[in-house]
Amino acid sequence: MHGHPQAAVLGIDLGTSGVKVLAACGDGRVLGRAAAAYQVRVPAAGRAETEPEDWWAATRTAVHAALAEAAADAGRVTVTGLAVAGQMHGVVLVDDRGAALRPAILWLDQRAAAEAAGYADLPCDYTAVLGNRPSPGMAGPMLCWLAAHEPHTLRASWWALQPKDWLRLRLTGRVATDPTDASGTLLFDLDRDDWAVDLVKLLGLPRELLPPVLPSTAVAGPLLSGPAADLGLPQGIPVTVGAAGTAAALHAARLSEGQAMLTLGSGAQWAVNETNPDLRPADTTNLFRAVGDACYRAAPVQNVGVTLNWVRNLFGATWDELYDTAARPSRRAAPVFDPCLTPERWQHGATAAWTGLNLAHDREDLMRAALDGVATLLRQRLDDLRDAGHHPAQAILGGAGTTHRAWRTLLEETLALPLTPAPTTWLTPAGAARLAAAT
C-alpha cells in the first residue's frame, strides 16, 4: 500500500442514461471502475433531452468512485491522462463560456423528422459525400429545427457540440470534435474528412458553430485547475480528444477478419470494419469514421436498453428478474412484443405493443416476450448488415446485461450467430482509456 504510486489513465464513457469511468494501467489492466446515472427527460412525445450539468455531476461522482476502487486495489494511484467517449448525434448549444444555453437534444429525439426528410430535396452532389441517410436524431436536422423553432437560442450560440465534446470542453476549456463523431452529424464530408461547408451554407446554418476537427488521438488540451479539483485529479494532465462510443468500443475490441461487434446499451449497435467504404448512403445501415483512417459500417438499434428498462420499471422487476425469464422454455401461444417505444431509425411509424394476450399469461410471460422482441429486432438489423454485403461468422458481444448467461443464450439462438463475450463489458470506456494511454 506504500511505495511508488501506480500510474493510470481514465476512460470516460458519457452514455445516454449514465456515465462510466474506467481507471486502467497503460497495458489495459483495469484498476477501478464506476458508473453514475442521470435522467433522460421527455418534455413531450418524441422528444428526449438531458441537462448537461447532470452529465457533469454524474462524471464527478463516477470519477471519485473509480479512483477510490483503484486505490483500494492498487494503493496510491496517479492519473497521467484521460480521454472521453460517448453517445453519438445530438446537439449541445453553448455560449462563449461553454455554458449550455438549453438542455441537450439527444439521438433519441424525433422532433426534426421534417428537417431530416428535407435532405431528400437537396442536390445529390451535396449529400452523396455524407455516407448516411438522414435521421431526425442527427445534428444536421436538429440544427435546422433549432434554426426554425428556436432562432434566438441559435443566434446566441457560439458552438454546437456533440455530448462528449461538451464534457471535454468542460475539462479543458477548448473546443474540438473528432472525425468519428463528426461523421454522424450529416454535416461532414467523408471523402474530404472535414465539414461539408457548402452543404452547411445551403442549409442556412452558421459555419462558425461547428468546432475544429482533430484526430481522436490528439491532445485537446491540459486539464484545467477547477475541473481537476472537482474530480480529484492532477491539474494539467493531457486530455485526449477521444471518440464516439461505438468507435471507441471498436478500438478496444480489435476485430479480426470475419468478426462483427454487437454492443448493447440504451440502444445497440452492430458494427464491422469497412476498409474500402462506399460513400453512397445505404438504406438501413450507417457509415462512420473509425479511430485512425478507416471506417466502419453500423446497423443501429434504438429500442434495446431503453425499452427493457421501461418494461422492468413497469413490472417493478430487477434486471436479473427480467433476464432470468430468458431461461424459461417458450410457451405455446406466448404473447408477442413489438419493442419500438421510440421509432427505429428506418421505421419511423413503428410503435410498441404486446399482442396475442389471454388470461393465462402472467408478468413473466410479458417480460420474456420483451426479451424476445428486442432479440428479434437485433436479428433484423443483423440482416441489414448482411444486405450491405457483410456476412460475419461470429460477433464480439459487449455492453449491458451480456454477462447474464440466459440472456446471452437467447440472443445467440435468435441471431443464429456465435457470440463471444468481449474481454470487458465496458468496451467503450476501455477504448477511451486506450486512446488516453497512447497519448
C-alpha positions in Angstrom: 0.0 0.0 0.0 3.0 2.2 0.3 5.8 2.9 -2.1 5.6 4.2 -5.7 2.1 5.2 -6.9 0.5 3.2 -9.7 0.2 5.2 -12.9 -3.2 5.1 -14.6 -5.3 6.6 -17.3 -9.1 7.3 -17.2 -11.5 6.3 -19.9 -14.8 8.2 -19.6 -17.9 7.0 -21.5 -20.7 9.6 -21.5 -23.7 7.3 -22.3 -27.3 8.1 -22.9 -28.5 7.3 -19.4 -25.3 7.2 -17.4 -21.6 7.8 -17.4 -19.0 5.0 -16.9 -15.4 5.7 -15.8 -12.6 3.2 -16.0 -9.2 3.5 -14.5 -6.6 1.4 -16.2 -2.8 0.8 -16.4 -1.1 1.6 -19.7 -1.2 -2.1 -20.6 -5.0 -2.1 -20.2 -5.3 -3.8 -16.8 -8.3 -2.4 -15.0 -7.7 -0.9 -11.6 -11.1 0.5 -10.8 -14.4 1.4 -12.4 -17.6 3.1 -11.5 -20.9 4.4 -13.1 -23.4 7.1 -12.2 -26.8 7.6 -13.8 -28.7 10.6 -14.9 -32.2 11.2 -16.3 -33.3 11.4 -19.9 -36.1 13.9 -19.8 -39.1 13.5 -22.2 -40.7 17.0 -22.2 -43.2 16.0 -24.9 -43.9 12.9 -27.0 -41.0 12.2 -29.4 -38.5 14.4 -27.5 -35.5 13.4 -25.4 -33.2 15.8 -23.6 -30.7 15.9 -20.7 -29.3 18.8 -18.8 -25.5 18.8 -19.4 -24.9 19.8 -15.8 -26.4 16.4 -14.9 -23.6 14.8 -17.0 -21.0 16.8 -15.1 -22.4 15.9 -11.7 -22.5 12.2 -12.6 -19.0 12.4 -14.0 -17.7 13.8 -10.7 -19.4 11.0 -8.8 -18.1 8.3 -11.1 -14.5 9.5 -11.3 -14.2 9.7 -7.5 -15.7 6.2 -7.1 -13.5 4.7 -9.8 -10.4 6.2 -8.2 -11.4 5.0 -4.7 -11.8 1.5 -6.1 -8.5 1.7 -7.8 -6.8 2.9 -4.6 -8.3 0.1 -2.6 -6.9 -2.4 -5.0 -3.6 -1.0 -6.1 -2.7 1.5 -3.4 -1.8 5.0 -4.4 -2.8 5.8 -8.0 -1.6 8.7 -10.1 -3.7 9.6 -13.1 -1.5 10.7 -16.0 -4.2 11.3 -18.7 -7.8 10.8 -19.7 -10.0 10.6 -22.8 -13.7 10.9 -23.3 -16.0 8.8 -25.5 -19.8 8.9 -25.6 -23.2 8.8 -27.2 -23.3 10.0 -30.8 -25.5 12.5 -32.5 -27.5 15.1 -30.6 -26.7 18.8 -30.1 -25.4 20.8 -27.2 -25.6 24.6 -27.8 -23.2 26.6 -25.7 -22.3 30.3 -25.1 -18.8 31.8 -25.2 -18.0 30.5 -21.8 -19.0 26.9 -22.7 -22.3 27.0 -20.7 -25.2 25.2 -22.2 -27.9 27.5 -23.4 -30.7 24.8 -23.4 -30.9 21.1 -22.5 -29.0 18.8 -24.8 -31.1 17.2 -27.5 -30.3 13.5 -27.7 -30.1 11.0 -30.5 -33.5 9.5 -29.4 -35.2 12.8 -30.2 -37.6 12.8 -33.2 -38.6 16.5 -33.4 -36.5 17.1 -36.5 -38.3 14.4 -38.6 -39.4 17.0 -41.2 -35.9 18.5 -41.4 -34.4 15.1 -41.9 -36.9 14.4 -44.7 -35.9 17.7 -46.3 -32.4 16.4 -47.0 -34.1 14.4 -49.9 -34.7 17.7 -51.7 -31.0 18.8 -51.6 -28.8 18.3 -54.7 -27.3 14.9 -54.8 -23.8 16.4 -55.1 -24.2 17.8 -51.6 -25.5 14.7 -49.9 -23.5 11.9 -51.7 -20.5 12.5 -49.5 -22.3 12.1 -46.2 -22.3 8.3 -46.3 -25.6 8.2 -44.4 -29.4 8.6 -44.9 -30.8 11.4 -42.8 -32.2 10.6 -39.4 -34.0 13.1 -37.0 -31.6 12.3 -34.2 -28.6 13.5 -36.1 -27.1 17.0 -35.5 -27.8 18.4 -39.0 -31.6 18.1 -38.9 -31.6 19.1 -35.3 -29.8 22.3 -36.0 -32.2 23.0 -38.9 -35.1 22.5 -36.4 -33.5 24.9 -33.9 -33.0 27.5 -36.6 -36.7 27.3 -37.4 -38.1 27.0 -33.9 -35.5 28.5 -31.5 -33.7 31.0 -33.7 -32.9 33.2 -30.7 -31.0 30.4 -29.0 -29.1 29.5 -32.1 -28.1 33.2 -32.6 -26.8 33.3 -29.0 -24.7 30.1 -29.5 -21.0 30.1 -30.1 -20.7 26.3 -30.6 -22.9 23.3 -31.5 -21.3 20.3 -29.8 -21.6 16.6 -29.5 -22.2 15.4 -26.0 -18.7 14.1 -25.3 -17.2 17.2 -26.8 -19.2 19.3 -24.3 -17.8 17.3 -21.5 -14.2 17.7 -22.8 -14.8 21.4 -23.2 -15.7 21.5 -19.5 -12.4 19.7 -18.7 -10.1 21.8 -20.9 -11.8 25.0 -21.9 -11.0 24.1 -25.5 -13.5 23.3 -28.3 -13.0 20.4 -30.7 -14.6 17.3 -32.1 -13.1 14.3 -33.9 -14.0 12.5 -37.2 -15.8 9.6 -35.5 -18.4 11.9 -34.0 -18.4 14.5 -36.9 -19.2 11.7 -39.4 -22.5 11.2 -37.7 -23.8 14.7 -37.9 -25.0 14.8 -41.6 -22.7 17.8 -41.9 -19.4 16.0 -42.6 -17.8 15.2 -45.9 -16.4 11.7 -45.5 -14.4 11.9 -48.7 -12.6 15.1 -47.7 -12.6 14.2 -43.9 -13.8 17.7 -43.0 -17.0 19.7 -42.6 -19.2 19.8 -45.7 -19.1 23.6 -45.7 -21.1 24.0 -49.0 -23.9 21.9 -47.5 -23.8 23.8 -44.3 -24.2 27.0 -46.2 -27.0 25.5 -48.3 -28.9 24.6 -45.2 -28.6 28.1 -43.9 -26.6 27.1 -40.8 -23.8 29.2 -39.3 -20.4 27.5 -40.2 -18.8 29.1 -37.2 -20.9 26.9 -34.9 -19.0 23.8 -36.0 -15.9 23.0 -33.9 -12.4 22.2 -35.2 -12.0 18.5 -36.2 -8.9 16.9 -34.6 -7.8 13.3 -34.7 -9.2 11.0 -31.9 -5.7 10.5 -30.6 -4.8 14.2 -30.4 -4.4 16.1 -27.1 -7.3 18.6 -26.9 -5.6 20.4 -24.0 -4.5 20.2 -20.4 -7.0 19.6 -17.6 -7.9 22.9 -16.0 -7.4 23.6 -12.3 -11.1 23.9 -11.5 -12.3 20.6 -13.0 -9.1 19.0 -11.7 -10.1 20.0 -8.1 -13.7 18.8 -8.7 -12.5 15.4 -9.9 -9.6 14.9 -7.6 -7.1 14.7 -10.5 -3.8 16.4 -11.1 -4.0 19.8 -12.9 -2.5 19.9 -16.3 -2.7 16.2 -17.3 -3.4 15.7 -21.0 -7.0 15.3 -22.1 -7.2 13.3 -25.4 -9.9 14.2 -27.9 -11.5 10.8 -27.8 -14.1 9.2 -30.0 -17.8 8.4 -30.4 -19.0 5.5 -28.3 -19.1 2.7 -31.0 -15.8 3.8 -32.5 -14.1 3.7 -29.0 -15.6 0.2 -28.5 -14.3 -1.0 -31.8 -10.9 0.4 -30.8 -11.0 -1.7 -27.7 -12.4 -4.9 -29.4 -9.8 -5.0 -32.2 -12.0 -7.1 -34.5 -10.4 -9.8 -36.7 -11.5 -10.8 -40.2 -15.0 -12.1 -40.3 -16.0 -10.7 -36.9 -18.7 -8.2 -36.1 -19.2 -6.3 -32.8 -22.5 -6.1 -31.1 -22.7 -3.6 -28.2 -25.8 -3.3 -26.0 -26.7 -0.2 -24.1 -29.7 2.2 -24.1 -29.6 1.4 -27.9 -27.4 -1.1 -29.6 -25.0 -1.2 -32.5 -23.9 -3.8 -34.9 -20.5 -2.8 -36.4 -18.0 -4.2 -38.8 -14.8 -2.7 -40.2 -15.1 -1.4 -43.8 -11.7 -0.9 -45.5 -13.0 0.2 -48.9 -16.1 2.2 -48.0 -18.8 3.0 -50.4 -19.9 6.6 -49.5 -23.3 6.2 -51.2 -25.9 6.3 -48.4 -27.3 2.8 -47.7 -31.0 2.1 -47.0 -30.6 0.6 -43.5 -27.0 1.0 -42.4 -24.7 3.8 -41.5 -21.1 4.5 -42.5 -19.0 6.3 -39.9 -15.3 7.1 -39.4 -13.4 4.8 -37.1 -10.4 5.7 -35.0 -7.5 6.3 -37.4 -8.1 6.4 -41.2 -10.6 3.6 -41.5 -14.4 3.5 -41.5 -17.0 1.1 -40.0 -20.4 0.0 -41.2 -23.0 0.1 -38.5 -26.6 -1.1 -38.1 -28.2 0.8 -35.3 -30.9 -0.4 -33.0 -32.7 2.2 -30.9 -35.0 0.1 -28.7 -32.8 -2.1 -26.6 -31.9 -1.0 -23.0 -34.2 2.0 -23.2 -37.1 -0.4 -23.9 -36.1 -3.2 -21.5 -35.6 -0.6 -18.7 -39.2 0.7 -19.4 -40.5 -2.9 -19.2 -38.5 -3.6 -16.0 -39.9 -0.5 -14.3 -43.4 -1.2 -15.5 -43.4 -4.6 -13.7 -41.2 -3.5 -10.7 -38.6 -6.1 -11.7 -34.9 -6.2 -11.1 -32.6 -6.6 -14.1 -31.9 -10.2 -13.0 -35.6 -11.0 -12.7 -36.1 -9.7 -16.3 -33.1 -11.6 -17.7 -34.0 -14.8 -15.8 -37.1 -15.1 -17.9 -34.9 -15.8 -20.9 -34.2 -19.3 -19.3 -38.0 -20.2 -19.4 -39.0 -22.6 -22.2 -41.0 -21.0 -24.9 -44.7 -21.4 -24.1 -47.4 -22.2 -26.5 -49.4 -19.2 -27.7 -46.9 -16.9 -26.0 -47.5 -13.2 -26.4 -45.5 -11.2 -28.9 -43.9 -7.9 -28.1 -43.1 -5.2 -30.6 -40.3 -3.2 -28.8 -40.5 0.2 -30.7 -41.2 2.5 -27.8 -39.3 5.1 -29.8 -39.2 5.0 -33.6 -36.4 2.9 -35.1 -34.2 4.9 -37.4 -35.6 3.3 -40.6 -39.1 2.5 -39.2 -40.5 5.9 -38.3 -44.1 4.7 -37.9 -43.3 1.7 -35.7 -44.9 1.6 -32.2 -44.7 -0.8 -29.3 -47.3 -3.3 -28.2 -47.9 -6.7 -26.6 -50.2 -8.8 -28.8 -51.8 -12.3 -28.5 -52.6 -11.8 -24.8 -55.0 -14.1 -23.0 -56.0 -14.7 -19.3 -53.4 -17.4 -18.9 -50.5 -15.0 -19.4 -48.6 -13.6 -16.4 -46.0 -11.0 -15.6 -43.1 -13.3 -16.5 -44.7 -14.1 -19.9 -44.8 -10.4 -20.8 -41.1 -9.8 -19.6 -40.0 -12.9 -21.7 -41.8 -11.5 -24.7 -40.0 -8.2 -24.3 -36.6 -10.0 -24.4 -37.8 -12.0 -27.5 -38.9 -8.8 -29.2 -35.6 -7.0 -28.6 -33.6 -10.0 -29.8 -35.7 -10.2 -32.9 -35.1 -6.6 -33.6 -31.4 -7.2 -33.2 -31.7 -10.0 -35.7 -33.4 -7.7 -38.2 -30.5 -5.3 -38.0 -28.0 -8.1 -38.5 -29.9 -8.9 -41.7 -29.5 -5.3 -42.7 -25.7 -5.6 -42.3 -25.8 -8.7 -44.5 -27.8 -6.9 -47.1 -25.0 -4.3 -47.1 -22.5 -7.0 -48.1 -21.1 -8.1 -44.7 -21.6 -11.7 -43.5 -19.8 -12.1 -40.2 -19.1 -15.6 -39.0 -19.2 -14.6 -35.3 -19.6 -11.5 -33.2 -17.9 -9.9 -30.2 -20.6 -9.1 -27.6 -20.2 -6.2 -25.1 -22.4 -4.0 -23.0 -25.2 -4.1 -20.6 -26.6 -7.5 -19.5 -24.3 -9.5 -21.6 -22.8 -11.4 -18.6 -26.2 -13.0 -17.9 -26.0 -16.5 -19.3 -29.7 -17.0 -20.1 -30.0 -13.7 -21.9 -26.8 -14.3 -23.9 -28.0 -17.8 -24.8 -31.4 -16.4 -26.0 -29.5 -13.8 -28.1 -27.3 -16.4 -29.7 -30.2 -18.7 -30.5 -32.3 -15.8 -32.0 -29.4 -14.4 -34.0 -28.1 -17.8 -35.1 -24.6 -16.4 -34.7 -21.9 -17.4 -32.3 -21.3 -14.7 -29.7 -18.0 -14.3 -28.0 -18.1 -12.2 -24.8 -15.8 -9.2 -25.0 -12.8 -9.1 -22.6 -14.8 -6.4 -20.8 -18.5 -5.4 -20.9 -17.2 -1.9 -20.7 -15.8 -1.7 -24.2 -16.4 2.0 -24.8 -14.6 3.3 -21.6 -11.9 0.7 -22.3 -11.4 2.1 -25.8 -11.3 5.7 -24.3 -8.6 4.5 -21.8 -6.6 3.0 -24.7 -6.8 6.4 -26.5 -5.6 8.2 -23.4 -2.7 5.7 -22.9 -1.5 6.2 -26.4 -1.1 10.0 -26.0 
